Amino acid sequence: MHKAIGSPLLMDPNKVCRRLRRLRGRRSRICRRQPEVVEEVHKGVAKATKECQFQFKDRRWNCSTNRRSLKKILLKDLKETAYVNAITSAGLVHAITAGCSRGHMPDCACEVPTTVRSPTVHPDWTWGGCSDNVHYGYRKARQFMEALFRRRADVKTLVMLHNNDVGRLAVRRHMRVVCKCHGLSGSCTLRTCWRKMPLFRDVGSMLLASYDKAARVVPANDGKSLLSASEGQPAPARNTLIFAERGPDFCLPNRAQGSLGTRGRRCNRASGNCRELCCGRGYNTRQMNVTENCNCRFQWCCEVHCDQCTVLETLHFCR
């Protein structure tokens, strides 16, 4: 069974590095020689945690960082584990690549401009600027996340490695083209273009869509690969999240399964999610005073001043 020390969202990059140093050799090189990469890994883990909680805030499982609960979930091969693995890997790619673009990585420079005209870019556009070197971020994220597990071939490792790659690809395959105009009086007779990473919010949303369509897998007879659990279905695509175990419905607390339940969770009756979030148990309605900004005005230069107003809101909480 894998220890949770290397699990995403519970992952402490410093502890991972200490384990890698005991192994020595090539696998520990990134920690010994590139502390700047490890620094970006910290940022990537924090970014992934925040995004996971945003994407699942209205769902029964809300990506809680309760250590006991999350450890139980991450020791299994659930859909939720798949998302956590993927968003953490994506967070590392995003953070490391951004660090490179800021000049924080001595061995990383801007992505080499494409000199050949791209069929997707207008013929009057030229490549220039500093493109995000996502290939560097992809490579370093993979090296760090998988150094402890790359040589294993058990089902849990195969599932984890697959979902890690889904997360990395969500960044690498969705690079954006950004252009700047050049010309007299803003005529834009020439454009210089470069590639930028997708917004991380968009990455989180893409992975959530993949989570909703995640495919269950079973081990193949060779013991080295995975097959779709649905008979007659092809093996899951490279960009599809996969899981091996069916998880709880997360309606009720269950310490053994890592479920915290949804009692007391706030739901949104207007959007219709109270029935789903509260698992049909209903909800309690409370009138509460909420303080918020109001009467905001712009003051030259360059501040916005607001009053604090207290408003009475109707809130709903799961029974």
Beta strands, then each sheet from edge to edge (+ up, - down):
strand 1: 125-127
strand 2: 176-182
strand 3: 190-196
strand 4: 215-219
strand 5: 226-228
strand 6: 242-243
strand 7: 253-254
strand 8: 259-260
strand 9: 266-267
strand 10: 283-299
strand 11: 303-318
sheet 1: 1+ 3+ 2-
sheet 2: 5+ 4- 6-
sheet 3: 7+ 8-
sheet 4: 9+ 11- 10+
end
